[in-house]
Amino acid sequence: MSRTPPRYVEGHHLLEGKTVLVTAAAGTGIGFATAGRCAEEGATVMISDIHERRLGEAADELEKLTGTRPPHLLCNVTEEEEVQRLVSTAISEMGRIDVLINNAGLGGTANIVEMTDEQWNAVLGVTLTGTFRMTRATLRHMMERRSGTIVNNASVLGWRAQAGQAHYAAAKAGVMALTRCAAIEAAEAGVRVNAVAPSLAVHKFLSKVTPEELLEELATREAFGQGAEPWEVANVIVFLASDYSSYMTGESISVSSQHP
């Protein structure tokens, strides 16, 4: 089964006047799509990534889209010093951070009995601990201002099992738990923390690092017989970042058409 290609939804000013910081926003994936969607919804956007060339290219593309070159900074979320520099630069460049979108993550495939400590630690370090570092640094700023929203990128693998993905699934389940705990701690200050949990969003970078046969097999699990466009996941992130979700906090929203 396949569906008619989805119609790209035009912006509706959902983030008008807000400032947004997006991690891992270079390339062709969810992070870049989210940065673009936020800009189209009226936000001032700053992007970061660990890849210098791709980050510059992403800034170029966003400039074409919006007419304004976005501030951008290299950042390795496994390094606390770089995280602190990113957050302080974002505040300096944009005046404040209204929305943080934690998109940095690292994948890989290995069965548990063959997985090394290095493989496990690398995935947990970027995907879970990196999200924790960015959340910690930005929450301090948001709670002082008594305003702000954080949206984390989790995964349906935080709920579901898939062979070879123990490290990634554990990290994403951890992101969901971190989201819930951060939401409770930040609620008194009026700061909201939510997450999206995509199943399969297909883009060029994913296709380069994932065997074609695996992508085809994963697509068969989707009700539409194919993965989402990255901007379809970004639409849900924009909703969680916007005032339309003002009562929601601590939630992980599945962006999926998977069926049992």
C-alpha positions, 0 to 999 in steps of 0.5 A, a space after each residue: 500500500 502507498 499513499 498519494 504524496 502529502 501536500 506541504 502545509 504552508 506556515 500559519 505563524 504558529 511561532 511568530 516572534 519566538 526564538 528557536 535553537 535546534 541541535 543536529 540541524 544540518 543535512 537532510 533529516 528531521 533537524 533541518 526540516 524542523 529548522 525550516 518549518 520553524 522559520 516558516 512559522 515566523 520564528 527566529 532560528 539558530 542551528 547547530 551541528 557537529 559537521 562544519 561543512 553541512 552546517 554551513 550548507 544548512 545555513 545557506 539553504 535557510 537563508 534562501 528560504 527566509 532571506 536571512 542567514 541564521 546564526 549557527 555554531 558547531 557543537 558536540 553535545 558530548 562536550 559540556 563546554 561546547 554545550 555551554 558555549 552554544 546556549 550562551 551564544 544563542 542567548 547573545 544572538 537571539 536575546 533569549 531561547 524560547 524553544 529548544 529542540 533536542 535533535 542530536 542522536 546517534 544510531 548503529 546496529 549490533 546485537 547485544 552479545 556482540 555489542 562493545 562498550 564503545 558502541 553502547 557508550 557512543 550511542 548513549 553519550 550523544 542520544 541520551 546524555 547529550 539531550 540531558 546536557 542541552 536540557 540542563 543548560 537551557 532549563 536554567 535560562 528558561 526557568 529564570 525567565 519563567 518561560 520556554 518550551 523544550 521538544 526532544 526527539 525520541 523514537 518509537 523504539 523507546 516503546 517497541 523492540 527491534 533486534 540490533 537496536 538495544 543501545 538506541 532503544 535504551 537511549 530513546 526510552 531514556 529520552 522519554 523518561 528524561 522528558 517526563 522528569 524535566 517536565 515535572 521539575 519545570 512546571 512550576 516555572 511555566 516551562 513545558 517539556 515534550 517529545 516526539 517519537 517518530 517511527 520511520 522518516 526517510 531522507 538522504 542521510 538515512 539512506 546512506 547509513 542504512 541498508 536498503 533492504 532494512 529500510 524496505 522491511 521497516 516500510 512494510 510495518 507502516 500503514 502507508 507502506 512508506 516512511 514519513 517525510 522529515 517535514 511531517 515529523 517537523 510539523 508535530 514538533 512545531 505544534 509542541 513548540 507552539 502555544 497550541 499545545 499549551 496544556 501539554 507537558 511530559 508527553 511523548 507523541 508518536 509520529 508513526 503509522 506503524 501497525 502491529 
